[in-house]
Amino acid sequence: MHKDYHQYFSYNQMVASFSYTSVRLLEICLPRPKITIRNLGPSKGSLQQDLKDFSLKVTQVYLAIDDRLTSLKTDTFSKTREEKMEDLFAQKDMEEAELRSWIEKLQARLQVCGVDSPQQLQAVLESLVMKKQGLCEMLQSWNTRLQDLFQQEKGRKRLSVPPSPGRHRQTAADDSKSALESSPRNPSPVVQNGDKEDRLLSAMPSASTSSLLPSPGDPGAEPLTPGPSFTEQDSVSLPEDVFDGHLVGSTDSQVKEKSTMKAILANFLPGNSYNPIPIPFEPDKHYLMYEHERVPIAVCEKEPSSIIAFALSCKEYKTALDDLSKVSSAGGEEAPQVVSAESRVRSSPARPGSDSASSLQSRSSMDADPLKEADLSDKQKKQTLNPHIELQFSDANARFYCRIYYAEEFHKMREEIMESAEEDFVRSLSHCVNWQARGGKSGAVFYATEDDRFILKQMPRLEVQSFLDFAPNYFTYITGAVQQKRPTALAKILGVYRIGYKNSQNNTEKKLDLLVMENLFYGRKMAQVFDLKGSLRNRNVKTDSGKESCEVVLLDENLLKLIHDNPLYIRSHCKAILRAAIHSDAYFLSSHLIIDYSLLVGRDDATDQLVVGIIDYIRTFTWDKRLEMVVKSTGILGGQGKLPTVVSPELYRARFCEAMDKYFLMVPDHWTGLGVNC
């Protein structure tokens, strides 16, 4: 009766109407205590296209190798050299045939893979990544052989004379040794308590002057060194020039000057230097790194998360993590081993004498000075207490670094809060796309992993420092909430990283501080999204009538306008859980001087749920925020009478909790759910 009728009451030309409308009850969904990564795997169509592109690149590479071998084959070959060339042609055909056979088998395997078998598709993808790495390694090996053949053929066409005394050609053993020492698949140094990334990037010179990158004789580094190469002068040009100089009766100094000028001119003339066959993949993708420990990763400069994934999957990270664990379990009695970029340069084989002399000198001076021993022990103590790990890795064209903040603590926390394995976390980070965070005012760069499970947010330096101070308390709070099954609305942060790279081939470089957090809306389609701070000052977003509301993140004033006609009703037990979580989290944040956090709310119409989570809880109440609050509240510099936009952590907590109680209306348990008197 009450549901089907409208009641009207009139008095002095005024009419009041009462009617009943149905109430939509919503459930509250806090961030889940355990994070699960659904192994969706790549799509079958994208894998088939990727395999087709790889087959074309294989054809391209081996056609180029065949052309180079054919151009080096002449009629004047001796029988031995002709047999050697035939062996090279046969080896090329065999390698190409093996790759073709592998591609055919993988295509057949891909055909039988169903859409409902993501693990098999993931295995196919990782196998393809490893094969791409193998193709790059084979091409590097072929470039070395072809360069040797080119140098031999160029030397054979000149006068066949013995080199002058005191000078000799570099032997094949020396060539192989230098190639081995300058291989781009070098193990990365592990730096704990490392130097700042500004100095690291400034220490990334071009390949022609770098002692950490491959030497000019390395075929992988050849495109980066178009200028004269001193290695080639010593091994090829100088002996012949010295001989020519002696024929014309030149002195040793004249011979050296003439030979140097001739070598420089020869490098600028066409046909006098070997141009390696280029890597068939894009210059921003890097396959020639060292071996992986967990998951095969192709580092892509456009996908910063791939740098993090590679760092977490490499052997050096696991070793450094084990060292940190040993130090923490031993109570910090032994310092971890630190290998920095400078130490690697000093121990380079190019300067053995100076290195040993300097080491002996430093050792003797340390023995003589007890104050330096004390300084060294303090330095080792600082290194022992440093919880961060820094990794550096490179190939012939680019150098990368990744600093992993609180590596052991984050690793243990992920083991506690993740149902999926660490390998799935690395796989998720291996690919990412740019993510447009609508409604935000910070201007920070956002990325989302390709599987949409995690969000990567750029952090300003001030936020990084704030988090480093706040992190130990954060680890304790989150792990305690999970272990004690205590409700918390904090969106979980799973890692903080500083990454950087410098590519000498395309002259690109980047430095980023990134925070990796869970995506609260993973696997959902939201009808509306709100970012709520409990304040009404500048908290309104103007939306275009043509756009759907889910395309823009709405703010507090937008929510108040919407709930005026359509309140957000939640059940009493949901309101109790939400209130307990928000009050506990806000108290924890305010006790550590955290302000400016907000509650992210998404309405999922498919499940009638409100997905909520506290985000942006990094910014602390620093001295600049204190000064801004004092100036605006007291009117020292004008503006008296206005409410300050920045308030103390305690006041922010009280305002935040009070507003969240008002935004969500509780439905009493005794209501039938048939309707509410409006």
VEXLOFI-864240 format. One record per atom (N, C-alpha, C): residue in one letter; x, y, z. Coordinates in steps of 0.05 Angstrom, whole numbers, plus 5000, padded with zeros to 4 digits. Each point is the difference from the previous one (the first is absolute). Example, Ala and Ser with C-alpha at 12.3 -4.5 7.8 and 13.67 -1.06 7.14 Angstrom:
BEGIN
A526448865156A498250245000A501850245000S499350214986S501650245001S498550225014
end
This chain:
BEGIN
M501749765000M498350245000M501750255000H502050015018H501750245001H501850024975K500649774988K501849994977K498650104975D497449944997D498650054975D498650264999Y499850155021Y498550245001Y501750245006H499250244989H501250255006H498150155018Q501050135021Q498350145019Q500650304997Y497950165000Y500250294998Y498650145023F501350205010F498850175022F500350294992S497850155003S500050284992S499550185024Y501050244999Y499650205021Y500750274989N498050184999N500450284990N501550014974Q499049884980Q501150004973Q502849864998M500649855020M502549834998M499249715002V501349834983V499449724999V502649845005A499849815018A502349825005A499349724989S501849884985S499649744988S501949805013F499049765007F501749795011F499749754982S502349894993S499949754984S502349835008Y499949754991Y502049805007Y501549924975T502649995002T501749904978T501949795011S500849814983S501649785009S502950105007V501249875019V502750075008V502049794988R502250104990R502049824989R502249975021L500149765011L502049945020L502749924987L502150125010L502749954989L501849875022E501749834990E501949875018E502750154998I501450015022I502650135001I502249784995C501850064982C502149824993C502750145006L501349925023L502650115006L502249854984P502450114999P502249854986P500349735013R500249804983R500249725011R502749975015P499949845022P502549965015P502149874983K499249814983K502049864983K499650094971I502250064988I500050094972I500349754982T498249974981T500149784981T500550114972I501849874986I500550084972I498949774982R497950074985R498949804982R501849984976N501149764995N501849964978N498449994974L499550234989L498450014975L501649924976G502750065000G501649934978G499550194976P501849994980P499650174976P497749884983S499050174982S498049904982S501249824978K498549814991K501049824980K500650144974G498350204992G500450154976G502650165000S500550135023S502550165002S502549824998L499849775012L502349814999L500549904972Q497949944985Q500349914973Q501350224983Q499150255004Q501250224985Q502950055007D500649975026D502850035010D501849784988L499049764999L501549784988L500550044970K498050114987K500350064971K502150224996D499950215016D502150214998D502849895006F500249825019F502649885007F501049834976S498349864987S500849844976S501150184978L498750244996L501050184980L502850125008K500450045026K502550115009K502249794997V499449745005V501949794995V500950004971T498050024982T500750014971T501850244994Q499350225011Q501550254995Q502949975010V500449885024V502749985011V501749814983Y498949774993Y501749804986Y500450074971L498250164988L500550104973L502350205001A500150175021A502250195003A502749855004I499949785017I502549855004I500949874974D498149904984D500749874975D501250204981D498950254999D501150214982D502950075009R500550025026R502750075009R501949784993L499349755005L501849784993L500649994970T497950054984T500449994971T501950224991S499750245012S501750234992S502949955008L500549845021L502749955009L501349774985K498449844986K501149774986K501150094972T502649954995T501250074975T501349764987D500750034974D501249784985D502949945008T501250195014T502949975007T500449865026F497949895011F500249865026F501849764997S501549965022S501549755001S498049775007K501049754997K498249785005K499149995029T501850085018T499250005029T497950215006R500450244989R498050215004R497449934987E500149884977E497549924986E498449795016E501549815012E498649815017E498850135025K501450205010K499050145024K497450154992M500050134977M497650144991M497649814996E500649764989E497949804996E498949915027D501749985020D499149925026D498150225012L500750254995L498450225010L497250004987F500049964973F497449984986F498449775011A501349775005A498549775010A498950055028Q501650145017Q499150065027Q497750194999K500150204982K497750194997K497549854993D500249824980D497649854991D498949825023M501949885015M499149835022M498550165022E501250235007E498750175020E497250094991E499950094975E497450094990E498049784999A500849764992A498249774999A499049935028E501850015020E499149945028E498050205009L500450264994L498150205008L497349964986R500149944974R497549954985R498549765013S501549795007S498749775012S498750085027W501450165015W498950085026W497550174997I500050184980I497750174995I497649834992E500549804983E497849834991E498849845024K501749905017K499149865024K498450185018L500950255004L498650185017L497350084988Q499950034974Q497550064987Q498049785004A501049754997A498249775005A499149995029R501850065018R499350005028R498050225006L500250224987L498250235004L497249934989Q499949844979Q497449944989Q498349835019V501349835015V498449825018V499450145027C501350235005C499550155025C497350134998G498449955020G497350135001G500150265015V497850164997V499950255014V499949965030D499049775008D499849945029D502549885012S502350034986S502549895010S502150225002P499650205018P501950225001P502849925007Q500449795016Q502749925008Q501549904976Q498749864982Q501449914975Q500750234983L498250204997L500650234984L502350165012Q500150025026Q502250145014Q502749854995A499949735000A502449854995A501050044971V498150024981V500850064972V501250274998L498950205014L501150274999L502850015011E500549875023E502750015012E502049844983S499149794987S501749854982S500850184976L498150164990L500650184978L501950225008V499850105024V501850205010V502949895001M500249765010M502749875002M501149954972K498349944981K501049954972K500950264988K498750225006K500950264990K502750075012Q500449945026Q502650045012Q502149834985G499349754994G501849824986G500750104973L498150124985L500550114974L502050235002C499750185020C501850225003C502849905007E500349795016E502649895006E501349884975M498449854984M501149894976M501050214981L498450224997L500850224983L502550135009Q500350035027Q502450115011Q502549834993S499649745003S502249814993S500750024971W498050024982W500550024972W501450264993N499350215013N501450264995N502949985007T500649855021T502849965008T501549854978R498849784991R501349844978R500450164975L497850144992L500150164975L502150235002Q500250115024Q502050225003Q502849884997D500549775012D502649874997D500649944971L498149904986L500449944971L500550254984F498650225007F500450254986F502850115005Q500949995025Q502650105006Q502249834987Q499649744999Q501949824987Q500150064970E497750034988E500050054971E501250274993K499550205017K501150274995K503049995004G501049855020G502949985004G501349834978R498549804989R501249834979R500450154974K498350204995K500350154975K502350205001R501050065023R502350175003R502649844997L502250145001L502649864998L500349805022S500649764994S500449795020S502850025010V500450155021V502750055011V499949965030P502249935013P500049965029P499850285014P498750015023P499950255015P502750085010S500350265006S502550105010S500449915028P502650005010P500549915027P498550185020G499249885022G498650155021G497050034995R499149924976R497250024994R499049734990H497749925008H499049744990H497050024998R498949834983R497150004997R498849865023Q497550075006Q498649885021Q499249724992T500649805016T499449734992T497149945004A499249764989A497249925003A499349965029A501949895015A499549965029A499550265014D501650214992D499550265012D497350114992D499349954974D497450104991D497749885016S500249735003S497949865015S500050095029K502450055012K500150085028K498750285003S500750184981S498950275003S497050004995A499149824981A497149984995A498649895025L501349815013L498849895024L499850205022E502250165003E500050195022E498050234995S499550064974S498250234994S497349914991S499349755006S497449904992S497850155013P497950074985P497850155013P498449845020R500249734999R498749845020R501749985025N500450235012N501850015023N498349995025P501149875021P498550005025P499850285011S497750075011S499650275010S501250035028P501350225005P500950055028P497750045018V500249915024V497950045021V501050215018V498650225003V500850225016V498150035023Q500949975024Q498450075023Q501250255013N498250175009N501050265009N501450144977G498849994975G501350094976G500050304998D501450104979D500050294995D497450094989K499750264999K497550114990K499949964970E497549984990E499649934972E501050224981D500150255010D501050224983D502849944992R501749915020R502749944993R500249754983L498249815005L500049764984L499450064971L498050174995L499450064972L502150174987S501250195016S502250164989S502449834994A500349775014A502249824995A499449814978M497950044985M499449834977M501050134975P502549974993P501050134976P499249854975S500750124977S499549864975S501849764997A499349834981A501549744998A502950044992S500750234988S502750044991S501950055023T498950105023T501850065022T499449845025S498049834999S499249855025S501749755003S500949965025S501449755006S498149795010L497550085006L498049805010L498549884977L499750154978L498749904977L502049854982P498949854980P501949844983P502150184986S502349894997S502250154988S499550044970P501450194987P499550064972P500449754983G501649815008G500349764984G497649815001D498250045019D497749835003D498150074977P499049804985P498250064978P497450135009G499149945024G497650125010G500250295004A502550105005A500450295005A500850154975E500349864977E501150134976E498350234990P497249975000P498550234989P500250255017L500949975026L500150235017L502750144998T501949894984T502750124999T500750054971P498750204987P500750064972P502750134997G501150105021G502650144999G502249805000P502550105000P502349824999P500249825024S500849764996S500349815022S502949935005F501050065024F502849955006F500649705001T498049845006T500549714999T500649914972E498550104980E500549924972E502750104991Q500850245009Q502650114992Q502249815009D499949925025D502149835011D500049724987S497749904993S500049724991S500249984969V499350214985V500049974971V501750214986S499450255005S501250214983S502950065008L500650015025L502750095008L502249834990P499949735001P502349844991P500750064971E497950014982E500650054972E501150284996D498950205014D500950274997D502950025009V500649875022V502850015009V501949884979F499149784988F501749884979F500350194976D497850134991D500250194978D501850235008G499950085025G501750225009G502949934998H500849765008H502749924999H501049984971L498349934981L500849994972L500950274990V498650215009V500750274991V502150135018G501049865019G502150105017G499150205021S497549975009S499050195020S501149935028T500050195017T500849955028T497649885014D500449905025D497949875015D497750195005S500650255008S497950195006S498450074975Q501450034977Q498650054975Q498249774992V501149765004V498449764993V497549995017K500250055026K497749995018K497950214992E500950254993E498250214993E498649934974K501549894980K498849944974K498049775003S500849805016S498249775003S497450085013T500250185020T497550095014T498250154981M501150184984M498450164982M498849824979K501549804990K499049814980K497749845011A500249915025A497949845012A497550175004I500350265007I497650175004I498650044973L501650054979L498850044974L498749754989A501349775006A498949754990A497349945013N499550095024N497549955013N497750164988F500850234988F497950174987F499549924972L501749844987L499649924973L498149764999P498349984979P498249774998P501549744995G498949795011G501149744995G502449925018N500850175018N502349945017N499249935028S497549985007S499249915026S497549824998Y499849825018Y497949805000Y497550125014N497850004987N497550085012N498449765009P499749965026P498649765009P497149994991I498949764998I497249974994I498450095025P498250184997P498650115023P498049805012I499550045026I498049845014I497350054987P498449794994P497650044985P497650115016F500450055026F497850095017F500250315004E497950115011E499950295004E502350095019P501150244996P502350095017P499350045029D497450025007D499250045028D499549735014K500349784986K499749735012K502749875002H500549885023H502749895006H499849715008Y501349834984Y500049715005Y502749905008L502150154995L502749915006L500950085028M498549915020M500850035027M501149735010Y500649995026Y501049755011Y497749815006E500649765009E497949805004E498250075023H497549924997H497950055020H500049785021E498850055022E499749815022E497249885000R498050184997R497249915003R498649994973V499650234987V498350034977V501650134978P499849904975P501350144977P498750284996I501650215001I498950274997I501550144978A498550134982A501150184980A499650285010V502250145006V499850275011V499250194977C497950165005C499150204981C500050275013E501350194987E500250275012E497350145003K498149934982K497450135002K498249885022E501049785011E498549865021E501749995025P499950215017P501850015024P499749765018S497749885001S499649775018S501849764991S500749994974S501749784991S502850025012I500950245006I502650035013I499949895028I497850065014I499649895027I499849704999A498449894981A499749714998A502649874994F501750114983F502649884994F501850005025A499950225014A501650015025A499249795020L497349965003L499049815019L500449714991S500549964975S500349734990S502949914996C501950195004C502849934995C501349875024K502249864995K501349855020K501350185022E500950234991E501450185018E498050105022Y497550044993Y498050095019Y499649785022K499849754991K499749785019K502449985018T502450034989T502449995016T500150225021A499350254991A500050235018A497949975022L497749884992L497849965019L500949795021D501449804992D501049805019D502050125019D501750184989D502050145017D498650175021L497950154991L498650175019L498649825022S499049784992S498749825019S502049895021K502449934990K502149915018K500950215020V500250254989V500850225018V497950065021S497550004992S497950065019S499749775021S500449754991S499849785019S502449995019A502350104990A502450015017A500150255017G498050174998G499950245016G501950214990G500749994974G501850204988G502849985007E501049755004E502849975009E501950004976E499149924977E501850014977E498750174978A501750154987A499050194979A499749854974P498050074984P499749884974P502150104981Q500649844980Q502050084980Q498950214982V501550214995V499050224984V501850024975V498849994977V501550034975V498950244985S501650214998S499050244987S501250034973A499050204985A501050044973A503050085000E500750175020E502850095001E501949765005S499249835018S501849775007S500349824976R497949994984R500249834976R501950134979V500150264998V501950134982V502849975011R500450035026R502749975011R501149724997S498349805000S501049734997S500049904972S499750194981S500049934972S502749894991P500149804982P502549894992P501850204985A498750224991A501650204985A502050145017R499650005027R501950145018R500849825023P501249784994P500749825023P502150115018G501950144988G502250105017G499150225019S498550194988S499250235017S498049905021D498449804993D498149905019D501349875024S502049834994S501449875022S501550205017A501350204986A501550205015A498250165018S497750084989S498250175017S498949845023S499449744995S499049845022S502049965021L502549954992L502149975020L500550255016Q499950224985Q500450265014Q497850065020S497549954991S497850055018S500149815024R500949754996R500149815022R502150095020S502450084990S502150085018S499350255016S498650194986S499350255014S497949945021M498249814994M497949945020M501349865024D502049834995D501349875023D501450215017A500950214988A501550195015A498250205015D497550034991D498350205012D497649875013P499950005027P497749875013P497450154996L500150274995L497650154996L498549904975K501549934979K498849904975K498749735005E501249845018E498749755006E497350045014A499950205017A497450075013A498050094979D500950174981D498250104979D499049764984L501849814994L499249774983L497949835015S500449975026S498149845015S497250145001D500150275003D497450144999D498749984973K501650014979K498949974973K498849724996Q501449805009Q498949734998Q497549965016K499950145023K497649985017K497650134986K500550234986K497850134985K499149824978Q502049874986Q499249824978Q498449765011T500749915023T498649775012T497150085006L499650245010L497350085008L498450104977N501250034976N498550094977N498249784989P497450044999P498249784991P499450004970H501350174985H499450024972H502049854983I499149914976I501749864981I500050154974E502350044988E500250134975E501449824979L498749974977L501149824979L500550174975Q502249934986Q500650134975Q500449784979F498950044976F500349814979F500050164973S501249874980S500450154975S500349804977D499650114976D500849864976D501850194984A500349954974A501850164984A499150294997N497450055002N498950264993N499050165024A499349875022A498750145022A500949895027R499850175020R500649925027R497550065017F499449835019F497750025017F500849985029Y498450115017Y500349945029Y497350005013C499849865022C497549985015C500749985029R499150205015R500449995029R497449905013I500349795015I497749875013I499950085029Y498250175007Y499950105028Y498849785018Y501249985023Y499149805021Y499549734986A502049904987A499749764984A499149765017E501349955022E499349765016E497250045013E499450245010E497450045013E497749974981F500350114976F497949974980F499749714991H502349864998H499949724992H498549835020K500550055026K498649855021K497150085001M499450254996M497250095000M498449884977R501349984976R498649884978R499549705005E501949875013E499649725007E497649975019E499550205017E497949995019E497350074988I499950194982I497350104991I499349904972M501849864986M499349914973M499549705000E497849924988E499449724996E501649894977S500650174981S501549924976S503050005007A501549864983A502949985004A501450264991E502450035009E501650234992E500450014970E500249774987E500449994971E497650134986D497649965011D497650134987D500150305003F501150105023F500350285003F502050124980V502249854995V501950094980V498849994972R498549794994R498749984973R498150234996S498550075021S498150224998S501450274994L502450045012L501550254996L501550004973S500249784986S501649984976S499050184978H497450075000H498950174980H498150205013C500050254990C498250215010C499350194978V497950155004V499150204981V499550265015N500150234986N499350255012N497150005009W499650115023W497350005012W499250295007Q497750084989Q499150275004Q498350015026A501050125021A498650035025A498350254998R497449974994R498350244996R499250125027G500050265001G499150145024G502250075019G502449894996G502250065018G501250284994K501150135021K501250264997K503050005003S501249775007S502950005006S501750014975G498949924977G501649994976G502049784998A499849805018A501849785001A499449814976V502149854992V499749814979V499149735011F498149884987F498949745009F500449794979Y500549765009Y500149774982Y498249785012A498949834983A498649765010A501249764987T500449795015T501049754988T498149904979E501049864981E498449914977E497749825009D500349865022D497849835010D498250165019D500550265004D498350185015D500049945030R502049855010R500049925028R501250225018F502150144990F501450195016F500250274986I500150215017I500350284990I502850105009L501450124982L502550135006L499750304999K500850135021K499750295002K502750135004Q500550214985Q502550155004Q499950155026M502250005015M500250135026M501950244999P499250235010P502050225003P502149925021R502250135000R502249945018R499150035029L498350205005L499150055028L498449765010E498349894982E498449775008E501749755005V502249984984V501849775004V501250015027Q501050245008Q501250035026Q498049955022S497550104996S498049955020S499449715004F499949854977F499449725002F502349855014L502550084994L502349865013L499950025030D499050235010D499750035029D497649855011F498049984984F497449885008F499949704996A501749894982A499849724991A500149805023P501950015018P500149795021P497349975015N498750225007N497549995013N497849894982Y500250064974Y498049904981Y500249694998F502449894998F500349714998F498849865025T500550115023T498949895025T497050015000Y498850224992Y497150045001Y498649814980I501049984975I498749844980I500249705007T502449915006T500249715007T498549935025G499850185019G498549955024G497049994994A499050174982A497249994992A499349744986V501849914983V499549754986V500049765018Q502049995018Q500349785018Q497749995021Q499250235009Q497950015020Q497250024988K499950004973K497450024986K498550255009R501550225003R498850255008R499350164975P497650114998P499250154975P501750254997T500950044975T501550244993T499250094972A499850264996A499350114974A502450094984L502449975011L502450104986L500549834975A500250134977A500849864975A502949935003K500749754996K502749905006K502150094980I502250105011I502350064983I501949765001L500849904976L501549764999L503050054993G500750244995G502850064994G500450294993V502450115006V500850274992V502749974987Y500350124976Y502449964984Y500950274988R502650024996R501150224985R501449874976I499150084976I501149884975I501250224983G501849924982G501250194982G501449854977Y500250134978Y501549884977Y501150224982K502049934985K501150184980K500849834976N498750064977N500549864975N501850174982S502449914995S501850154983S499549984971Q498249814992Q499449974971Q497950204991N497850035015N498050194993N499950255018N502150035017N500350235017N497550065017T499049795013T497750045018T500949925028E498950135020E500649945028E497650085017K499849875023K497750065018K500749925028K498950155019K500249935029K497350025012L499249805015L497349995012L500149875027D498550115019D499449875025D497149894998L499749745003L497449884995L499049845025L497550035005L498649855021L498149804987V500249755008V498349794989V497949935021M497550044993M497849945018M497949834986E498349875016E497949834989E497950174986N498849904979N497750134987N497549915015L498750195013L497649935016L497749914982F500050084975F497849934982F500749784981Y501949835008Y501049784983Y497749814993G499549954974G497949824991G497250115003R499750265003R497350125003R499650224980K497550064995K499250234983K498450195017M501150235006M498750195018M498150194985A497750045013A498150194988A500750295008Q501050035025Q500850265009Q502449975019V501850205000V502449995017V500250275013F500649995027F500250255016F502750005015D501150245002D502450045016D499250195023L499849895024L498850165022L502150065022K500150265008K501850095021K498550115024G497450024999G498550125022G500050305001S501050134978S500150294999S498250094976L498950245003L498350114978L501450234986R502550045006R501550224988R501449904974N499150124978N501149924973N499749704995R497849895009R499549724996R497649954982N500150124976N497949964981N501249974972V498949824985V500949954972V497750054981K500550184981K497950054980K500249784978T497749874996T499949784981T498450084975D500949914977D498550054976D497649824999S497850114989S497649844999S500249764982G501750024980G500349784981G501749775010K501550055022K501849795010K498649845022E500749755001E499049835021E501450075026S498649975022S501250095026S502449835007C500249754990C502249835008C502650094987E499950184980E502450094987E501550215016V498850115020V501250215016V499849935030V502250045014V499949955029V498750245013L497849965014L498550215013L501050055028L499350245011L501050085026L497750035020D500750125023D498150015022D497450144993E500250244988E497650154994E498349864979N501249864982N498549844980N498449785014L501249875020L498749795015L497650115016L500350235013L497850125015L497750074983K500550094976K497850074981K498549744992L501549794995L498849754991L498449865022I501050005024I498649855022I497750165011H499750254991H497650155008H497549864990D500049904976D497749864989D500349695001N502549915000N500549715001N502149935021P499149995025P502049945021P501349734997L502449985011L501449745000L499349865026Y498349804998Y499149855023Y501749745003I501049965023I501549755006I498949875025R500449745002R499049855023R501550085026S498849945022S501150085025S502749875006H500349744993H502649875005H502150114982C499350084975C501950124982C500950275010K498150155011K500750275011K501949965024A499549805016A501849955024A502849934991I500249834980I502749924991I501450234987L498650154983L501250244987L500950205020R498350065020R500750205021R502549905015A500149755008A502349905015A502550024984A499949924975A502450014983A501050294996I498150184993I500850284995I501250135025H498749965023H500950125025H502849895008S500349744997S502649875007S502250104981D499550014974D502050094980D500650295004A498050175004A500450285003A501650065025Y499549865021Y501650045025Y502949924995F500449784986F502849914994F501450214983L498750114980L501250194983L500650265014S498150105016S500450255014S502249985021S500349765012S502149965020S502850024988H500249964974H502550034986H500150244981L498250205007L500050264987L499449994971I498349814992I499249974972I497550164995I499950164979I497650154993I499449964970D497850124991D499350034972D499349734987Y499449795016Y499149754988Y497150034993S498949814984S497350014992S498849724997L497449995000L498649744997L499049984971L501049804986L499249954973L497649815001V497850084987V497549855001V499149944971G499449754994G498949934974G497449855003R498050074984R497449865002R499949794977D499849755009D499849784981D497149914998D498650084978D497249934997D499549714995A502049864990A499749714994A499749845026T501350095021T499949855026T498750155022D499050254994D498950185021D501950035023Q502550074993Q502150035021Q501350284997L500850115023L501750245001L502849915007V501850014981V502849925004V501550255010V501149985024V501350235013V502949935008G501650215002G502849975008G501350275004I501650025021I501550255005I502550004984I500450224985I502350034982I501550265006D502350034988D501650255003D500750065029Y500849805015Y500650045028Y503050015004I501450174985I502950025002I500850285010R498650214993R500850275006R499950055030T502250095012T500150065028T499650305005F499550065025F499550275008F502750145005T501350084978T502650115000T500050305008W502350125002W500250275009W498650204981D500149944974D498750184981D497049995003K498949765006K497149985005K499250145026R501749985021R499550145025R499950304996L502050104985L500250294995L497550094984E499249844980E497650084985E497550015017M499849815019M497650005018M500150255018V502350065011V500250235019V499450264985V501150034976V499650254985V497150044994K498649794990K497350024992K498050035023S500749885023S498250015022S500250265017T502550115001T500450245015T499850264984G500349974974G499850244983G502550175002I502349895005I502550155003I500650154974L499749864977L500550124974L497550054985G497850055013G497550044987G498349754999G497550024992G498349774997G498849915026Q499750195019Q498949935026Q497049954997G499049805015G497249944998G499449764982K502049924984K499649764982K500949755015L498549794994L500849745012L502549904986P502049915014P502549904987P499449744985T501349984977T499749754984T501749785012V502050075016V501749805013V499550015031V499449775011V499549995029V501849795012S500150005027S501749825014S499149714996P501749805004P499249724997P497649925017E499850115025E497849935018E497450124989L500150254992L497650134989L499249874974Y501949924984Y499449874974Y498649735006R501049855019R498849745007R497150045009A499650195018A497350045011A498050084977R500950184983R498350094978R499449774981F502149844994F499749774982F498049805010C500449925025C498249795012C497150105001E499650255008E497350115003E498650004973A501550084979A498850024973A499249734990M501749805004M499449734990M497649885013D499550075026D497649915013D497550124988K500250254990K497750134989K499549914971Y502149944985Y499649934972Y498549744996F500249815019F498849744997F497849965021L497549974992L497849985018L499549705007M499549955026M499649735009M497049945000V499449764990V497249905000V499749835025P498150065018P499649845025P499249714993D500749835018D499549714995D497049944999H498350165014H497249935001H498550094976W501450144981W498650074975W499649754984T497749994986T499449774984T501450004973G501050244992G501250024974G498150064978L497350015006L498050054979L500050304992G500650175019G499950284993G500850185023V500450254994V500750215020V498350244995N499050115021N498450244997N501750244992C499550114977C501750224989C498650265004
end
